[in-house]
C-alpha cells in the first residue's frame, strides 16, 4: 500500500510540474522572452510593423512658376499632411516627364501616376464631356459655372462612362471668356467679321466661325509674338493672360463675352495606381481634387482682376457688350450647342438629352 502511495505521489508531482511550466511565461522560438505582454504574432502584424510611404509621380505641362503650380504644391503638401506623410508626390513641371501631346497615352502606360493634360487633344475619346463645353452659355460667374459643371457630372452617368480607363481628379477653367484685339474693338457681333483670332477651345472656335472670323490654333507661348507681328488680330481666352502672358502689352481692347471657358477634367489619375491605394488614401486624394477647384476659383478671381488692371494701367479699353449684343451672341451659342447635340444624336450618344439636362441645370444655377 505504501509502495502504491509512493508511485501516486511521484505521478502527481510530475503532472503538477508540467502544468506549472505551461502556465509560466513562455519564450519565443529564439528563446527570448516577449516584451510588453505581447505575443510574437502580434508584434509582427502589419498594423504594428513600420509601413513605408507611398510615392506617386505627377506630371504637368504647367510651368513650375505658374500660379496653378503653386496651387498644386499646396495641394500635395496638404495630402501628405492628411496621410501623416504616408502619401507623397514626386512632381514634374514644364513637361519634363511627359510631353504635352502624349499625356493621356503616357498616363495609361504608367509613366506618371497622375497627369495634367489638355483633354481637348483627346476630344474623340471624351465626345460627351467636350459637348458640355457648348452648353454653359450665359454663365460667367466662376462659382456658378463650377456648380453647373459638378451638377451635370453628378447627374450624367454617360459622362462618367467616358472616363472608365482613368480616375478624374480635378477640372480646369480659364474663367469668363474675352476677346482681346490689337486694332479693332469688338462692340457687336458684326465686329468679328474677317478677323484672325487665336482660339483656345471648341466653343471659341465655333463661335468665331459663326460670327465670320477665322479661328487660328497655336500654342499660347506663340501668341504674344503673333499679336505683336500682326499675324493674328486678337485672341479669345480669359482675362488673366493679359498679365500672366503679357497680352496687355500687345493688345488695346478687351471685350467680355457672354460665356465662360468650361470646367473640363484636367488632372487624371492612372486607374491601377489609384486602385492600389488604401481606401483612406483614395478618399484624401479624391477630396483634394474638389479642394483644388475651389481654390482655383479664388485664385482666378485675383488673376482676372490683375489682368484687367494691367490692361487699364496701359490705357487699354475694357468693353462690356450691350444687352442686345449679348443676347445676339448667346443666340448664336445656343444654335451651336443644339447642332452639337444633334451631331451626337446621329452617333447614338443621346446628345439632346444631355443638352436639355444641362440647360435645366444652367437655369437653376444662374437664376433665370
Secondary structure by P-SEA (a helix, b strand, c coil): caaaaaaaaaaaaaaaaaaaaaaccccccccccccccccccccccccccbbbbbbbbbbcccccccaaaaaaaaaaaaaaaaaccccccccccccccccccaaaaaaaaccccbbbcccccccccaaaaaaacccccccccaaaaaaaaaaaaaacaaaaaaaccccccccccccbbbbbbccccccccccccccbbbbccaaaaaaaaaabbbbbbccccaaaaaaaacccccccccccccccccccccccbbbbccccccccccccccaaaaaaccaaaaaaaaaaaaaaaaaaaaaaaaaaaaaaaaaaaabbbbbbbcaaaaaaaaaaaaaaaaaaaaaaaaaccaaaaaaaaaaaaaaaaacc
